[in-house]
Amino acid sequence: MNKVDLQDEYNKSIGAIDDFRKNLSDQLTKLIFESGVPLGINLESRVKEWGSIAEKIDRKDLKLKTVHDLTDLIGFRIILLFKRDLDVISDLIRKNLSVISEDDKLETLNDNKFGYQSRHYIIKIPKSWLKVPSFVSCKDYKAEVQVRTLSQHIWAATSHKLQYKNEENIPVQLRRAINRASAMLEIVDLEFERILIERDGYLDDLNKKSNDNLTRDEYLNIDSLRFIASKYLPHENLSGIEPYDELMSELTLNKILKVDQLVDILKSTEKFWMDEEKNRVAKMSNASVEYWWTKGEGEDDTEARIKRGVFYTHVGLIRNAVEHYLKENNKTFRRLI
């Protein structure tokens, strides 16, 4: 097909192509959220503009039968905080999508190229998705999915802007500085990995202490607060984003400073905060449609949480427990202004 016909096909199908992008973006966002992997930046996606397609056809002398022969017509970029999550998301893509090809750019990086690049997947939607109305006409659609860490993304964006990919193309006096920047970004990923490993060890130790009732003098911190929530609160109430730092400040303000204090409060008020949760779910289930536009205390919208049979997040449940405990002891729960 010549370029004129390809452009005509592109213009006629751009609406359907963009609908596919939006629907697949929603599905990928949902899958990543359910995996529990934190993103460095919200999922990015785009449909390649015709000008870029035309330039690529000329530059690579491409022979296309249809615009859908372009593997990067639709593109997604998943940017992660931690290097360890690259494998998790890679497995998620392989498990839930039909992978045509995959390429780890870091493995193919030559010594004379500056790198720190991403994993690339060319995918199609699996046959099972074709039963869904929004995907029924998309069996021939392909998309490129890039997966990288935030540090890798910084390098990729910077080197693309400066066009610094091959060492021989870079002024000699800048090469040492470029090498330092590339190395430092790699160190960032390695140090974050070290932090995660040390945190895992801390949480394991905290769990052992908890089982042996040896936490009487353990002061609360973000990780011990998260640990307590996961240990003593229903998992289904957990939200994707829990403002533990804000809750920590409120607990400090109310002089709830140690692990055993908070654990005792949650245990002694369990009936209250569980009843409060059930009553709120029942009330919201019978609420008018207009009421759905409110938000819960996490990143989930209220409607989605109520459909799962929950309302309060872990932070919300802890606030309820502490507020009730203080009230029973003739004190007022002080919130951050």
NUGU-372323 format. One record per residue: residue in one letter; x, y, z of N, C-alpha, C in turn. Coordinates in steps of 0.1 Angstrom, whole numbers, plus 5000, padded with zeros to 4 digits. Example, Ala and Ser with C-alpha at 12.3 -4.5 7.8 and 13.67 -1.06 7.14 Angstrom:
! residues 2
A513249435078512349555078513249675078/S512849785071513749895071512950005079/
! end
This chain:
! residues 337
M500949885000500050005000500950125000/N500650224991501450344991501150445002/K501950545004501750635015500450705015/V499950745003498650815003497550725008/D497550595004496450505008496650475023/L497950465028498150435042497650555050/Q497850675046497450795053495950795053/D495250765042493850755042493250655052/E493950535052493450435062493650485076/Y494850545078495150605092494050705096/N493750795087492750895091491350845093/K490950735086489650675088489550595100/S490750535105490650445116491250505129/I491650635128492350685140491450685153/G490150705151489150705162489150565169/A489050455161489050325166490350285172/I491450335166492750305172492950365185/D492450495187492650565200491650505210/D490550455206489650385215490350255221/F491050185212491750065216492850105226/R493550215223494550265232494050285246/K492850355247492250395259491850265267/N491150175260490650055266491849965271/L492849955263494049875268494749945279/S494850075279495450155290494650125303/D493350125302492550095314492849955320/Q492949855311493249715315494649705321/L495649765315496949765320497049835334/T496349945335496350015348495749935359/K494649865355494049775365494949655369/L495549595359496449485362497649525371/I498249645368499349685376498949725390/F497749785391497249815404497049695413/E496449585406496249465413497449385417/S498549415410499849345413500549415425/G500049535428500649595440502049665437/V502449665424503649735420503449885419/P504249965426504150105425504750165413/L504050255406504550325394505350445398/G506450475391507150605393506350715387/I505750695375504850785368503650715363/N502550775363501350715358501550655344/L500850545341501050485328500950585316/E501850575307501850665296501450595283/S500750655274500350595262500150695251/R500250655238500050745227499850665214/V499150735205499050675191500050755182/K500850695175501850755167501250855157/E501750975156501151075147501551035132/W500751085123501051045109502351095104/G502751215108504051275104505151185108/S505151125120506151035125506150905117/I504950855113504850735106505450755092/A505050865085505550895072507150905072/E507650975082509150985083509750855085/K509150765093509750625095509650545082/I508550555075508450485062509550525053/D509850655052510850695043512250655048/R512550675061513850645067514250505066/K513250415068513550265068513050195055/D512550275046511950215033511050105036/L510050125045509150025049508149995038/K507749865037506649825028505549775037/L504449845038503349815047502149785039/K501449675043500149645037499049725044/T499249755056498249835064499049905075/V498450015081499050085092499249995104/H498449885105498549795116499849705116/D500549715104501849645104502849715112/L502649835115503549915124503449865138/T504549805144504449755157504349855168/D504749975165504750085175503650195171/L502650155163501550245160500950295173/I500750205183500250235196501350205206/G501650295215502750275224502350295239/F502850215248502650225262504050235269/R504150305279505350315287505050295302/I505550195308505350165322506650195329/I506650305338507750355345507650315359/L508650235364508550185378509550255387/L509350245400510250295410511450205412/F511150075412512249985417512649885406/K513849855405514449765395513849625397/R513649575410513049445412511749425406/D510949535404509649525398509649505383/L510749515376510849495362510449355359/D510949255366510549115364509149085367/V508549155377507149135381506249185369/I506549305364505749355353505949275340/S507149235338507449155326506549025326/D506548955338505748835340504248865338/L503848985343502449025342502049045327/I502949105319502649125305502548985298/R503548895301503548765294502348685298/K501848695310500748615315499448665309/N499248795308497948855305497748905290/L498848915283498748955269499448855260/S499248865247499848785238501148855233/V502248805237503548865233504048815220/I504248905210504748865197506248865198/S506848965205508348965206508649045218/E509849025223510349105235511849125233/D512349235238513749275237514149355249/D515249305255515849385267516949465261/K516749595260517749675253519049675261/L519049665274520249665282521149545278/E520549435275521349315272522049325259/T521549405249522049425236522849545235/L523149615246523849745246525349725243/N525849785232527249785229528049865239/D529349845239530249915248530350065244/N530050095231530250235227528950305227/K527850245233526550315234526250345249/F525650455252525350485265523950435268/G523850365278522650305280521950305292/Y521150215294520250225305518950235299/Q518650145291517350145284516350045289/S515250035282514149965287513949825280/R512949755286512549635280511349665271/H511349605259510349635249509549505246/Y508249525245507349405242506449455231/I506349365220505249385210504149295214/I502949345216501849255221500649275212/K499749175213498449175209497549135220/I496249165220495349125230495148975229/P494948905240494648755239493248725234/K493148615229491848575222490648585232/S490948565245489848565255489248705256/W490048815253489648955254488648985242/L488748915231487948945219486448925222/K486148865233484748845237484148975243/V485049065247484649185253484249285242/P483049345242482649435231483649545227/S484349595237485349705234486549655226/F486749525226487949475220487649385208/V486349365205485949265195486449285181/S486749405177487249435164488749465164/C489449425174490849465176491849345174/K491449235168492249115168493549145161/D493649235151494849265143495649375149/Y495249435160495949555165497149505173/K498249575171499449555179499849675187/A500649665197501049775205502449745210/E503249845212504549835219504449875233/V504949795242504949825257506449835261/Q506849955266508149975272508049965287/V508949895293509049885308510449935312/R510450025321511750085326511650135340/T512750155347512650225360512650375357/L512450445368512450595367513850645364/S514850585369516250615366516550595351/Q516050475347516250445332515550545324/H514350585328513550685320514250825320/I514850865331515550995331516750985321/W517450875321518550865311518050865297/A517050785295516450775281515950905276/A515250975284514651105280515851205278/T516851205286517951305285518751275273/S519151145271519951115259519251135246/H517851115246517151135234517151285231/K516951365241516951515239518251565234/L519351515240520751555236521251475224/Q520551365220520951285209522351215212/Y522551185225523751125229523550975231/K523650895220523450755221524750685218/N525550725209526850665206527950755210/E528950695216530150775222530850855211/E530950805199531650875189530951005184/N529651015188528951135184528951245194/I529651215205529651315216530951385217/P530951515219532251585221533151525231/V534451505228535351435237535351495251/Q535251625252535351685265534151665274/L533051605268531851575276531651435279/R532551345274532351205275532451155290/R533451205297533551165311532351205319/A531851325317530651375324529451285321/I529251245308528151165304528251025311/N529450975311529750845317529350845332/R529750955339529450965353527950975355/A527251045347525751055348525150925346/S525550845336524950715334525250625345/A526450625351526850545362526050575375/M525850705377525150755389523650705389/L523050715377521650665376521550515378/E522550445374522550295376522750275391/I523550355398523750335412522450365420/V521750465415520450495422519550375422/D519450305411518650185411519150075421/L520450065421521149965430520949995445/E521050125448520850175462519350155466/F518450185457517050165461516750015463/E517449925456517349785458517849745471/R518949805475519649775488518649825499/I518049935498517049985508515949885509/L515349835498514249745499514649615506/I515949565503516349445509516549465525/E517049575528517249605543515849625549/R514949685542513549705548512949565550/D513049475540512549345541513049275554/G514349295556514949235568514349295581/Y514149425581513549495592512149435595/L511349425585509949375587509949235591/D510849145586510949015591511349015606/D512249095610512649105624511449155633/L510749255627509549305635508449195636/N508349115626507349005627507748905637/K508948875638509448775649509248835662/K509548965664509349035677507949035681/S507049065671505649065674505148935678/N505548825672505148695676505548655690/D506748715694507248685707506948785718/N506048885714505648985723506749075728/L507749095719508949175723508949315717/T507749375715507649505708507349615718/R507449595730506949695740507649825738/D508949825734509649945733509949985719/E509249925710509449955695508650085692/Y509350185688508650315684508050295670/L506950365668506250355655507050435644/N507050375632507550445621506750405609/I507050455597506150435586506050285583/D507150205583507150065580506449985591/S506750015604506049945614504549975614/L504150095610502750125609502050045598/R502750045587502249965575502149815579/F503149765587503149625591501949595600/I501749685610500649665619499249665611/A499149755602497949755594497649625586/S498749575580498649455572498349335581/K498849335594498749225603497349225610/Y496849335613495649345622494349385615/L494449435603493249485596492949405583/P491749405579491349315568492049365555/H492549265548493349295536492549365525/E491249335524490449385514490249535515/N490449595527490249735529491549815525/L492549745522493849815518493649895505/S494050015504493950095492495350105485/G495250145473496550155465497450255471/I496950365476497750465482497250495496/E498050465506497650485520498550595525/P497950705530498850815535499350785549/Y500250695550500850655563501550765570/D502250845561503050955567502151055574/E500951085568500051185575499451125587/L499150985587498650925599499750915610/M500950895606502050895616502151035623/S501951145616501951275622500851295632/E499651235628498451245637498651165649/L499151045648499450955659500351025669/T501451085664502351155672501751265679/L500851345672500151455678499251405690/N498751285688497851235699498651145709/K499951145708500851075717500650925717/I500350875705500350725702501750705695/L502650665703504050665699504650525697/K504150425703504750295702503850185696/V504550085691503849975684502849915693/D503149885706502249815714501049895718/Q501250035718500050115720499050105709/L499450115697498550105686497949965685/V498749865687498149725686497049705696/D497349755709496349745719495049815716/I495249935710494050015706493249945696/L493849885686493149815675492449695680/K493049625689492449505695491249535704/S491449645713490349675722489149745716/T489349805704488249875697487749795685/E488249675683487949595671486449595668/K485649565677484149555675483649685670/F484149795675483649935671484049955657/W485349945653485649985639485149885629/M484949765633484349665623482849695621/D482149735632480749775630480549905623/E481549995625481450125618481650105603/E482550005600482849975585481549915579/K480949815586479749755581478649855579/N478449935588477350035588477550135576/R478850175574479050265563478850205550/V479250075548479050005536477549995533/A476749955543475349945541474750075537/K475150185544474650315541474950355526/M476150335522476650375509475950285498/S475750165501475050075492473650125488/N473050195497471650245495471650385492/A472850445489472850595487472450625472/S472050745470471650795457472850795447/V472550795434473650795424474550915426/E473951025429474751145430475851135441/Y475551055451476551035462477750965458/W477750895447478850815443480050905439/W479851025436480951115431481851155442/T481551115454482551145465483651045464/K484751075472485950985472486050925486/G486650805486487050745499488350805503/E488950735513490150795518491450755511/G491250665501492450625493492250675479/E492950605470492950645456491750585449/D491050485454489950425448488750515449/D487850515439486650585440485650505449/T484750575455483850515465483050405459/E482550425447481650315440482450185439/A483750195434484450065433484749995446/R484950075456485150015470483949955475/I482750025474481549965479481149845472/K481449835459481149715451481949595456/R483149625462483949525468483549495482/G482649575487482149545501482949615511/V483649725508484449795518484249945516/F484650015526484550165525485850225530/Y486150205543487350265549488650195544/T489650275542491050225539491650185553/H492850125552493550095564493850215573/V494150325567494350445574493050495580/G491950485573490650525578490250435590/L490450305590490150215601490950255613/I492250275611493050315623492650445629/R492250545621491750675626490550645634/N489550565629488350535636488650475650/A489550375650489950305662490550405672/V491450485668492150575677491150685683/E490350735673489450845678488450785688/H487950665686487050605695487750575708/Y488950525708489650495720489850625728/L490250725722490450855729489150905735/K488150895727486850945732486450865745/E486650735745486250655756487150695768/N488250755766489150795777489050945779/N487951005774487651155776488751245770/K489151195758490151285751489651305737/T490151405730489751435717490751405707/F490451335696491351305686491751425678/R493051455678493551585671494051545657/R493451615647493851595633494751705629/L495551675619496351775613495551885607/I495952005609495152125603495552135588/
! end
